[in-house]
Amino acid sequence: MFFVDGNRSYLAGGAHSAAVVGPPRDIDEVIAAATGLPVVRR
């Protein structure tokens, strides 16, 4: 869980992928936490 400006974002992942719920505008911190997992933006 990440707190950015009072908003919560969640990173859930497994062995091969991850999903972010409610991503912040500055997604760099979340991407750094998911290092080694493929990043797909939708």
Backbone as JSON, one array per atom type, in Angstrom:
{
  "sequence": "MFFVDGNRSYLAGGAHSAAVVGPPRDIDEVIAAATGLPVVRR",
  "N": [[0.85, -1.16, 0.0], [0.51, 2.21, -0.79], [0.82, 5.59, 0.21], [0.03, 8.62, -1.07], [-0.12, 11.97, -1.0], [-2.34, 11.73, 0.73], [-3.93, 9.89, -0.58], [-4.67, 6.48, -1.32], [-2.92, 3.8, -2.83], [-2.68, 0.59, -4.27], [-0.59, -2.22, -4.65], [-0.58, -5.26, -6.08], [0.76, -8.41, -6.57], [2.13, -11.27, -8.3], [4.11, -14.1, -9.17], [4.72, -13.51, -11.81], [3.47, -11.21, -12.71], [1.89, -8.01, -11.98], [-0.57, -5.83, -10.48], [-1.85, -2.55, -10.24], [-3.91, -0.68, -8.19], [-5.77, 2.2, -8.21], [-3.66, 4.03, -9.01], [-1.11, 6.51, -8.3], [-0.47, 9.82, -9.68], [2.27, 10.25, -10.01], [3.87, 7.65, -10.73], [6.27, 6.43, -10.33], [7.34, 5.47, -7.84], [5.74, 3.25, -7.34], [6.29, 1.65, -9.58], [8.99, 1.17, -9.1], [8.78, -0.47, -6.86], [7.76, -2.71, -8.01], [9.83, -3.86, -9.37], [11.37, -5.94, -11.73], [9.08, -7.18, -12.53], [6.87, -7.45, -15.34], [5.67, -4.46, -16.9], [2.58, -3.27, -17.71], [0.53, -0.98, -19.16], [-2.75, 0.12, -18.93]],
  "CA": [[0.0, 0.0, 0.0], [1.24, 3.46, -0.89], [0.05, 6.79, 0.53], [0.56, 9.78, -1.78], [-1.03, 13.11, -0.8], [-3.56, 11.29, 1.38], [-4.64, 8.89, -1.38], [-4.1, 5.14, -1.23], [-2.73, 2.98, -4.01], [-2.35, -0.78, -3.88], [0.18, -3.02, -5.6], [-0.76, -6.69, -5.82], [1.53, -9.11, -7.59], [2.47, -12.67, -8.18], [5.44, -14.46, -9.67], [4.98, -13.05, -13.18], [2.81, -9.95, -13.06], [1.36, -7.22, -10.87], [-1.62, -4.87, -10.81], [-1.91, -1.38, -9.36], [-5.26, -0.16, -8.06], [-5.73, 3.59, -7.79], [-2.28, 4.52, -9.09], [-0.9, 7.96, -8.19], [0.05, 10.45, -10.91], [3.71, 9.96, -10.06], [3.84, 6.2, -10.56], [7.64, 5.93, -10.23], [7.53, 4.71, -6.61], [5.06, 1.96, -7.5], [7.07, 0.88, -10.56], [10.22, 0.73, -8.42], [8.41, -1.58, -5.97], [7.45, -3.87, -8.86], [11.02, -4.14, -10.17], [11.5, -7.33, -12.15], [7.81, -7.63, -13.09], [6.53, -6.71, -16.56], [4.78, -3.32, -16.71], [1.58, -3.12, -18.77], [-0.35, 0.15, -18.83], [-4.05, 0.02, -19.61]],
  "C": [[0.9, 1.23, 0.0], [0.3, 4.6, -0.52], [0.74, 7.96, -0.16], [-0.48, 10.88, -1.65], [-2.37, 12.68, -0.22], [-4.36, 10.26, 0.61], [-3.92, 7.55, -1.29], [-4.0, 4.5, -2.6], [-2.29, 1.61, -3.54], [-1.6, -1.46, -5.02], [0.0, -4.47, -5.19], [-0.03, -7.43, -6.93], [1.77, -10.56, -7.26], [3.85, -12.9, -8.75], [5.75, -13.83, -11.01], [4.33, -11.73, -13.55], [2.31, -9.25, -11.8], [0.27, -6.3, -11.39], [-1.58, -3.75, -9.78], [-3.34, -0.87, -9.37], [-5.17, 1.25, -7.51], [-4.35, 4.19, -7.87], [-2.19, 6.04, -8.95], [-0.41, 8.51, -9.52], [1.52, 10.16, -11.1], [3.88, 8.48, -9.72], [5.23, 5.6, -10.33], [7.88, 5.08, -8.98], [6.9, 3.32, -6.72], [5.83, 1.07, -8.48], [8.36, 0.37, -9.93], [9.93, -0.46, -7.51], [8.15, -2.85, -6.76], [8.64, -4.26, -9.73], [11.12, -5.63, -10.46], [10.2, -7.9, -12.71], [7.52, -6.84, -14.35], [5.52, -5.61, -16.25], [3.89, -3.2, -17.93], [0.66, -2.0, -18.33], [-1.62, 0.01, -19.63], [-4.93, 1.15, -19.21]]
}
